[in-house]
């Protein structure tokens, strides 16, 4: 069941608008991932994006746009940017957690290697940055700040609790920081 179906929307016009917009976001994701003169980069960048996922983050962007101008082209770019950064974090997380699978397929680091997986994640962040250039300054700032919080949460998780810090408090600090992304 898709994320849109899980919402159980009662407005058929909104549901149709979201379905069409999500299809466009999906197309933008695949184009953003494939835009590289290097076939390996295109292959690795499109790998997890092509494996699917729930796509809740871009759907939330599209829903939020209903309070403004949902027809603005930049809304679709913003939704794609959010998902590109999320996908990049998955490439990195799988390396750090030594995860064998992601979305039912072998994780990128097991299919290629750790270096390729990390650099692919970096490439997706760079693609998100390029795509965000068409967004207004406030949206670019929010995206940059969210990415910074994501990275800081990962660093805090890897570093572990500070000397004398309660491990439960540390864990909550890491998770709450991620919740704001």
C-alpha positions, 0 to 999 in steps of 0.5 A: 500500500502506497503512502498516499493510500495509507493516508486514506484521503477523503478528497479525491481531487487531493489524492489525484493531485498527490499521485501525479505529483509523487510520480513527478517527484519520482521522475525527478529523483531518477533524473537527479541520480542518473545525471552523471557522465560516469556510468558507475556513479549513475548506476550506484546513485540510482540503485537505492532510489530505484529500489523504492521506499515509502517516500513519506518525506516528499509526500509531507512536502507536497501536503505542506504545500497545500497551505500555500501554492501547491502548483509551484514547480519548486514544490516538486524540487523541494520534495525531491531534495528532501528525498535525495538527502534521505537516500544519501543518509541511507547509503552512509547508514548502511556502511556504518551499521554494516547493514546487508539489505536495504529495501529488500536488495543488497545494500550498496556497500555489499554490492560495491564497497564501503568507499563507493557507497559513501561517495555515492551518498556524498554525490546524492547530497551534492545533487540535492544541493544543485537541485535546491539552487532553484528554491528560495533562500528560506527553503535552501537554509532549512534544507542546509540546517536539516542536513547539519542536524542529521550529520550531527546526530550521526556523529553524536551516535558514533561518539557515544555518551560524553563522560558522565552523561547518562546513556539514556539521555544521550540516546534521546538527544540523538533521536530528538535531533534526528526527529527535527530533520 
